[in-house]
Each structure stands twice: as structure tokens, then as C-alpha cells.
Amino acid sequence: MKKKYVVASAIALAMSVGLVTSPKAEASSSAKYYFKQYKTVKKYKRVKGIFSYQLPQLKGKSTVVKKINKSLRKNYTAEQKTKKKVFKFAKWDSKRINTNLTYDDIVKTRVTYNKNSVISFRYDQALNPAGSGTFLIGSWTYSLKTGKKLTVFDVAEGDKSSVGAQLYYGAVDLGANDEYLRTTYASKMNYTLKGGKVYVYPRIASAYNSKYFTIPSRYK
């Protein structure tokens, strides 16, 4: 019975998205890019708030470049909500505590893959909006042919079922419980591309945000 449950869960995880995997990478192509640095620092009586964000942008004026840059800017815009929380809590806590503290939201970005018409940006985020910090790793990966944002199913080697099974067992090995497996969509898993591998960061719990497992990539 347990074996049947495991197999069923793996299939459910794989089928939680209705995606069709992309074809093998063909001609090699890459993109030119740069980073826009945003930083705001506010000092209160005893607490300092810091917001720092590296926004990646592609160079060029093509429709695909504009589409990717717009998507990347949306991520920056969404982060403004956390920025407001950082300064709100910093200001509020400065009136009631006697300890020097720093609350921050710092996002650093770098390129981990840029060829075969695919570009992947990894971000490392140190997040401490109210005294309890965490560290997150994720990525934004795009097709340079279409501008589409790619999921792990688009870049991992194998069909949807086999990739889903690898994601399932990889998450289980890192300690994923039944609730996580029931509620997490495989297509939403964070990943980075590097060295012919997909580094998957399932974010099972705050203590495991930087933990990962690897599966083969179709992009070498």
C-alpha cells in the first residue's frame, strides 16, 4: 500500500502542471545583460533598515528582450511590498527596544547559464524584515527565442512523468512531508541551471531554504 501511495504521489506531482517539455537545445546563442542597483538605507534611533536589489536587464530592443525585461522588472516591483515592511518594522521597533539592530531585504543576482538560447539568473536573498532572518535561493530562467519564463519541466532532461518523479524523491530526501507534497506545485519549485545540471531548491522549511538536489539538464 505504501509503495502505491509513493508512486501515486510522484505521478500527482508530475501532473500538477499541464506543460509540454521543450525540444532539445539547438544552435548556441546568448544574451548581453547588465544589472541596475537599487539601494535605500534608513536610520532610526536604534534600528537601521536596508533595502538592496540587483535588477538584471538584457541589452537590446527586440520584442523578446522587452518581454524578458518587463518580467524581471515585475519581480522588482513585487519586492517593494517587503521593502515597505522592512522600514515599517525598523521604525516601529526603534521606539521600543534598547538594542542596535539591522532589518534588511538584500537581493543579489548573477547569471548561471547563458547559451543555447536560454539565460538563467540566480538570486540570493537575505531577508530580515522584522528581526527573524532567512536566506532564499531561486532563479529566473527565460527562453531567448520566445521570452517565455521557463519552469523546471522545460529545462530538465526527460519527459514530464520522469522529471516529476525525480522532483518528488529529491524533495522527500530533503525531508518533505505529506502536506508539502500535496500542496506544492512542481512547476513552482526554485531552480538554477549550471554545468549541465538543474539545481533544485524546494524550500521545504526555513532551515532548508538553501538545501538542494540536482537532476540532469537538457541544456549542457
Steps between C-alpha positions, in 0.01 A plus 500: 500500500782742587672431169180578310462823697854610419461431129164676492643803676789516256261490207280763661797728546600452138148560370433806718589712196375464146828583329657357189876469521705704256715340230872443533711813480627573151732781384700670771399861575534726799393844619678812615381628836566745781382561856323806640579552868231637730578580863320685777627538857300657783637551848278531802586533867643153551391312190623529144299386199672398176348413164739393223402344168697406188261507206627309194413639159584382149654733246313555175167618363346184359154383597648204691742723694220739592282209615773355723595838645136574581471168683819568698377848596178345632709305751658824617163671527359211704792528742391854589244354741779339703701821481214689665482237775873532570478873562166477679629249756835679533327825586253334736762294687732797538250644746478197726834317512839579651712296261665605176349296214497492123194393304557436132395354169805443278475331160821420312478363147738327263483305175554124528418402142501698176511293182290271281234775484441482876606741773470423871543752781557375853405724791615477861272678742582590860164582653463648847196730508419474871781341699468140376715452194507237230698428184343412166638377168308503176523592135335654200559299183384606154499383141692747283292384203154572640553701821304236690586441864606137533408255774705205619299280261621706205869460582534159666588196291221247454124500458254654744441181699867414548590857595208514744617178665853641538360815658285296735778274626748788518262695723431192714873445551524856634220433748180598319188381680157401363356851536782653298463239226124552481510880482817578304484533125808350341510773234546759776813344646801728504797389294820617335680376189872432514750252355246278327295458818182642648550603862158479665427694821162374626482730809349231721550705818685817596798299622523330160463800269855462369489118479486350153512187290603466137344338196633482141439802274420493131721809465872415527 
